[in-house]
Amino acid sequence: MAKILVTGGSGFIGSHTVVELHNAGYDVILVDNFSNSNPKILDQLERITGKKPEFVELDLCDEAKVNAFVAANTDITAVIHFAAFKAVGESVQKPLEYYRNNFYSLLNLLFAFNKKIDFVFSSSCTVYGQPEKLPVTEAAPVQKAESPYGNTKQIAEEMLSEACAVSPELFVTSLRYFNPVGAHETALIGELPIGVPQNLVPFITQSAIGKRGPITVYGNDYNTPDGSAIRDYIHVVDLAKAHVAAVKRLEAKAADTNYEIFNLGTGKGSSVLEIINAFETSTGAKLNYVIGPRREGDIEQVYGDVTKAATLLHWKAELGINEMMRSAWAWENYLKDNPF
């Protein structure tokens, strides 16, 4: 079976994707430098899959080491590239660090494989900004990025598209995620933010278990049914399965182009207050939240049209909001008893 390189393989989405690749019968090799993840995740992956993952600790910004790694692993047939800095707020404070890390890692990989590889790129719905029309399709115009992090995703997509135009043996699929949440059904892996969570659901679970204070709902005066902002939340296991589908489509050379883009979401939005209610309903835990002012840079609502992924990747999200909340809460409780 083909061997898949997963960069950032011990991270939130990366680790779940490793599990789904294993379930699909692929050999997997992980690389990570643990800048935003924990080495204990490798042990958790072994517990879930029954197989110790093949792993190399590697900083993808080190060109010489990346070249040596690729030269030593000539059986790799595809890359799923998660490794990147990803905190929006931090990127505003450290823009050059974000550009260096996110671009060098990408470029080093492409050159090491001599621009001849099947490549799945971890992109983001942030490229759409506040869309003029909802649900947003892949054909919607890309808006000016609100942060250096968002800009790295936009520019990386441009780099990959332009490279594919002149590199016929480079096949790239860019996956534009909406909001991944939840955890594996075993509660052995899940989202593991360093410091104060920047995303809603891990802040909710940490607040509910007593690690954080009240949740702030940023704005209740948006033009939405309950006044709070709306996002498209997707279970991380569904998202991981989409990466397997993307690899299979690349393997089959099923596309009539060597560069494709897909939205990955549920196709519908949920408000912040709906998420809070779903968490309380599905877990029985009560949350303390307060209404605060709108947060600068936040958009009112965004959710994706996922018809293209259903049609061409033969994939759709199957797990709903309640399962997202239950699994995230189970993971938080696991961490309480088994701190990393």
Phi and psi in degrees as a GROMACS rama.xvg file:
@    title "Ramachandran Plot"
@    xaxis  label "Phi"
@    yaxis  label "Psi"
@TYPE xy
-58.9946  149.524  ALA-2
-104.615  129.763  LYS-3
-110.75  128.675  ILE-4
-87.0425  125.49  LEU-5
-115.316  109.291  VAL-6
-86.0048  144.596  THR-7
65.1872  33.647  GLY-8
-72.2921  -11.174  GLY-9
-98.9704  4.00878  SER-10
-79.7598  -175.635  GLY-11
-59.6245  -62.4843  PHE-12
-74.4775  -37.2399  ILE-13
-58.7963  -46.0771  GLY-14
-64.8884  -40.5144  SER-15
-66.9107  -34.2816  HIS-16
-69.2252  -36.7183  THR-17
-57.555  -43.3204  VAL-18
-61.7588  -45.4697  VAL-19
-69.9429  -33.6833  GLU-20
-64.07  -42.7481  LEU-21
-60.0662  -45.0738  HIS-22
-61.8772  -29.2774  ASN-23
-85.7146  -1.85194  ALA-24
94.9653  9.02055  GLY-25
-83.5422  149.926  TYR-26
-82.5182  140.114  ASP-27
-130.582  138.438  VAL-28
-123.363  129.417  ILE-29
-103.138  143.972  LEU-30
-128.457  145.692  VAL-31
-164.598  157.247  ASP-32
-116.909  8.011  ASN-33
59.8303  26.4263  PHE-34
-70.2605  -23.5486  SER-35
-142.649  33.9178  ASN-36
-154.807  -178.598  SER-37
-126.311  131.777  ASN-38
-58.7282  -22.9948  PRO-39
-64.227  -19.8636  LYS-40
-60.2675  -30.7763  ILE-41
-62.2796  -39.8407  LEU-42
-66.6396  -37.6995  ASP-43
-64.9531  -38.3282  GLN-44
-64.1178  -38.3192  LEU-45
-64.6938  -38.3001  GLU-46
-65.1611  -38.0295  ARG-47
-73.7269  -46.1318  ILE-48
-92.4524  -17.3405  THR-49
77.1405  10.3929  GLY-50
-137.819  130.085  LYS-51
-67.4827  123.213  LYS-52
-69.535  141.413  PRO-53
-72.3591  125.514  GLU-54
-140.871  140.904  PHE-55
-131.386  123.565  VAL-56
-76.9462  123.107  GLU-57
-155.225  133.909  LEU-58
-92.8285  111.604  ASP-59
-69.4869  -8.79681  LEU-60
-81.0032  -8.55772  CYS-61
-90.2681  98.2597  ASP-62
-58.3399  -44.6135  GLU-63
-62.8117  -42.3275  ALA-64
-69.6751  -35.6282  LYS-65
-64.7014  -43.8014  VAL-66
-60.7498  -42.7798  ASN-67
-65.3698  -40.7194  ALA-68
-61.8811  -48.4716  PHE-69
-64.9511  -38.805  VAL-70
-63.3605  -29.6297  ALA-71
-88.045  -6.06109  ALA-72
-131.985  64.5812  ASN-73
-73.981  -6.1366  THR-74
-89.1382  0.800988  ASP-75
-69.474  128.725  ILE-76
-108.961  -16.3493  THR-77
-155.986  154.981  ALA-78
-121.956  134.202  VAL-79
-113.046  114.844  ILE-80
-104.297  99.4853  HIS-81
-98.0809  -28.6958  PHE-82
-57.1248  117.488  ALA-83
-174.296  154.079  ALA-84
-73.1636  145.268  PHE-85
-141.084  4.02252  LYS-86
-88.3055  118.064  ALA-87
-57.6413  -51.0684  VAL-88
-62.1977  -43.1469  GLY-89
-63.673  -34.9099  GLU-90
-64.66  -30.6765  SER-91
-67.8945  -35.7533  VAL-92
-80.348  -27.6978  GLN-93
-131.842  61.1533  LYS-94
-62.3935  -42.8301  PRO-95
-66.7645  -36.4127  LEU-96
-62.0365  -37.702  GLU-97
-68.2846  -43.917  TYR-98
-64.4878  -43.1476  TYR-99
-61.6225  -51.62  ARG-100
-65.6996  -48.6673  ASN-101
-74.0463  -29.7134  ASN-102
-87.7112  -43.3461  PHE-103
-59.4379  -43.5858  TYR-104
-61.6338  -43.4199  SER-105
-65.1368  -49.3594  LEU-106
-64.3148  -40.386  LEU-107
-60.8914  -39.7502  ASN-108
-65.1833  -47.5621  LEU-109
-61.3365  -41.9612  LEU-110
-71.7911  -36.408  PHE-111
-62.9803  -35.1317  ALA-112
-88.7933  8.71935  PHE-113
56.7948  31.5162  ASN-114
56.2386  34.1176  LYS-115
-133.247  85.0389  LYS-116
-166.151  152.166  ILE-117
-82.3608  128.872  ASP-118
-136.996  120.334  PHE-119
-105.332  122.385  VAL-120
-106.679  133.704  PHE-121
-82.799  101.408  SER-122
-109.197  -160.364  SER-123
-155.269  149.403  SER-124
-70.0942  -7.74213  CYS-125
-60.1567  -20.4434  THR-126
-64.0913  -18.6142  VAL-127
-86.1596  -17.507  TYR-128
57.6712  -140.748  GLY-129
-91.9305  101.965  GLN-130
-64.5898  151.128  PRO-131
-74.2266  -25.7121  GLU-132
-136.562  137.664  LYS-133
-121.433  147.009  LEU-134
-68.5052  150.548  PRO-135
-82.4567  134.114  VAL-136
-100.702  169.329  THR-137
-64.2141  -18.5615  GLU-138
-84.6811  -5.67761  ALA-139
-64.1435  146.779  ALA-140
-66.2892  143.395  PRO-141
-77.7546  129.821  VAL-142
-92.4977  160.468  GLN-143
-57.8539  130.917  LYS-144
-63.9996  144.529  ALA-145
-88.1638  -8.66688  GLU-146
-154.018  158.911  SER-147
-57.2539  -37.1154  PRO-148
-57.8781  -51.129  TYR-149
-60.1298  -36.1579  GLY-150
-66.1749  -35.4208  ASN-151
-63.1308  -34.357  THR-152
-70.0012  -43.2329  LYS-153
-62.1019  -48.9307  GLN-154
-67.4692  -38.3917  ILE-155
-61.6207  -41.2281  ALA-156
-60.9814  -42.6116  GLU-157
-62.5429  -43.9869  GLU-158
-58.635  -45.7796  MET-159
-68.0191  -41.1192  LEU-160
-62.8396  -44.7202  SER-161
-69.0088  -35.1468  GLU-162
-66.5639  -41.3322  ALA-163
-63.162  -32.3277  CYS-164
-62.4457  -25.9961  ALA-165
-120.12  4.65643  VAL-166
-127.224  88.9376  SER-167
-65.9364  -15.056  PRO-168
-100.832  8.43777  GLU-169
-102.482  119.282  LEU-170
-118.013  119.551  PHE-171
-124.707  137.251  VAL-172
-120.86  118.648  THR-173
-96.8169  123.603  SER-174
-106.462  116.079  LEU-175
-93.6019  100.807  ARG-176
-76.8096  150.958  TYR-177
-93.6088  -122.311  PHE-178
-110.913  98.4602  ASN-179
-74.879  133.678  PRO-180
-144.206  177.374  VAL-181
90.1632  -169.622  GLY-182
-156.673  168.834  ALA-183
-64.0836  150.787  HIS-184
-62.0629  -22.7885  GLU-185
-77.3687  -13.7533  THR-186
62.4281  24.2544  ALA-187
-94.5979  -18.8619  LEU-188
-138.035  150.644  ILE-189
-175.046  -167.211  GLY-190
-74.2609  131.223  GLU-191
-129.881  71.6676  LEU-192
-67.3666  143.148  PRO-193
-89.7807  124.399  ILE-194
77.6552  -154.045  GLY-195
-71.6335  125.759  VAL-196
-60.0685  138.763  PRO-197
-93.0218  -13.856  GLN-198
-105.324  155.095  ASN-199
-62.4491  -52.3394  LEU-200
-66.7195  -45.3699  VAL-201
-63.9828  -29.0051  PRO-202
-67.9531  -39.5156  PHE-203
-59.2367  -49.795  ILE-204
-66.2384  -37.7043  THR-205
-70.3586  -33.9847  GLN-206
-66.5595  -43.6445  SER-207
-64.6195  -32.1521  ALA-208
-90.6377  -5.74781  ILE-209
101.787  5.75924  GLY-210
-78.9522  -27.0176  LYS-211
-126.357  165.364  ARG-212
-81.6567  -158.09  GLY-213
-61.2076  151.701  PRO-214
-81.4805  136.059  ILE-215
-100.61  123.211  THR-216
-90.5757  111.802  VAL-217
-82.5946  89.3883  TYR-218
98.265  129.234  GLY-219
-129.317  23.6142  ASN-220
-123.456  21.6826  ASP-221
-73.4304  162.001  TYR-222
-82.2462  65.2674  ASN-223
-132.143  165.104  THR-224
-53.8168  -37.9886  PRO-225
-114.328  7.28406  ASP-226
88.2076  -12.0616  GLY-227
-98.1371  159.18  SER-228
-66.8337  149.779  ALA-229
-114.897  135.407  ILE-230
-135.183  162.998  ARG-231
-98.0029  106.319  ASP-232
-95.3026  136.649  TYR-233
-130.125  137.369  ILE-234
-67.1749  134.855  HIS-235
-61.6279  -28.6055  VAL-236
-69.854  -41.5304  VAL-237
-59.6339  -43.091  ASP-238
-61.9516  -42.4459  LEU-239
-61.1881  -41.4821  ALA-240
-63.9218  -30.9508  LYS-241
-64.437  -33.2041  ALA-242
-66.9084  -36.5951  HIS-243
-63.7811  -43.1197  VAL-244
-61.7156  -38.3568  ALA-245
-65.4708  -41.8326  ALA-246
-62.2128  -43.2708  VAL-247
-63.9284  -38.681  LYS-248
-66.6949  -39.3007  ARG-249
-64.3936  -43.5528  LEU-250
-58.2445  -40.6405  GLU-251
-78.7672  -6.55801  ALA-252
47.9502  47.9803  LYS-253
-81.0739  -15.3601  ALA-254
-87.3442  156.054  ALA-255
-94.6355  11.5914  ASP-256
-144.167  159.535  THR-257
-98.6125  12.7941  ASN-258
-139.971  121.91  TYR-259
-132.597  153.992  GLU-260
-127.261  137.906  ILE-261
-135.103  136.601  PHE-262
-76.8224  140.195  ASN-263
-126.741  108.56  LEU-264
-162.688  -165.466  GLY-265
-96.9666  -15.5183  THR-266
90.292  2.30474  GLY-267
-143.929  156.354  LYS-268
-102.406  154.331  GLY-269
-130.179  139.338  SER-270
-82.1639  164.44  SER-271
-58.3965  -43.5702  VAL-272
-68.3132  -32.8704  LEU-273
-65.5628  -38.9367  GLU-274
-64.4976  -44.3237  ILE-275
-59.4073  -45.1201  ILE-276
-64.3494  -41.3961  ASN-277
-64.1825  -37.383  ALA-278
-63.8113  -47.4115  PHE-279
-63.5796  -41.7388  GLU-280
-67.4545  -42.7234  THR-281
-83.1121  -20.1908  SER-282
-112.924  -20.7686  THR-283
81.6371  -3.98268  GLY-284
-83.2064  145.574  ALA-285
-102.178  143.503  LYS-286
-114.282  145.933  LEU-287
-105.667  116.608  ASN-288
-136.082  154.859  TYR-289
-128.499  154.997  VAL-290
-92.5025  126.389  ILE-291
-117.623  177.164  GLY-292
-70.2179  162.048  PRO-293
-56.4304  147.834  ARG-294
-97.6569  131.23  ARG-295
-57.6181  133.407  GLU-296
94.1389  -17.1347  GLY-297
-72.3107  141.136  ASP-298
-97.517  159.995  ILE-299
-69.3349  -50.847  GLU-300
-160.556  147.009  GLN-301
-155.423  134.401  VAL-302
-152.995  155.618  TYR-303
-103.942  151.344  GLY-304
-85.7286  119.006  ASP-305
-111.489  22.9377  VAL-306
-61.3856  -40.5905  THR-307
-62.5375  -42.8493  LYS-308
-65.1609  -39.3481  ALA-309
-64.6125  -39.4189  ALA-310
-76.7625  -45.2949  THR-311
-99.3679  -35.0359  LEU-312
-89.7801  -11.1135  LEU-313
55.1078  46.0583  HIS-314
-134.678  145.2  TRP-315
-152.574  153.329  LYS-316
-68.7271  138.402  ALA-317
-116.815  -23.168  GLU-318
-96.6147  135.393  LEU-319
-94.6258  -177.766  GLY-320
-58.7402  -42.106  ILE-321
-63.0012  -40.7163  ASN-322
-68.5561  -34.9743  GLU-323
-59.3789  -45.5884  MET-324
-70.1777  -43.5251  MET-325
-60.5113  -44.4862  ARG-326
-70.3064  -36.765  SER-327
-63.8361  -38.9638  ALA-328
-69.6852  -38.7975  TRP-329
-62.4559  -39.6299  ALA-330
-65.5776  -43.0249  TRP-331
-61.7977  -39.5209  GLU-332
-69.636  -33.7264  ASN-333
-62.6938  -43.9726  TYR-334
-64.3893  -32.3625  LEU-335
-61.0226  -40.4269  LYS-336
-90.3106  -18.3669  ASP-337
-134.325  68.7528  ASN-338
-62.4354  140.885  PRO-339
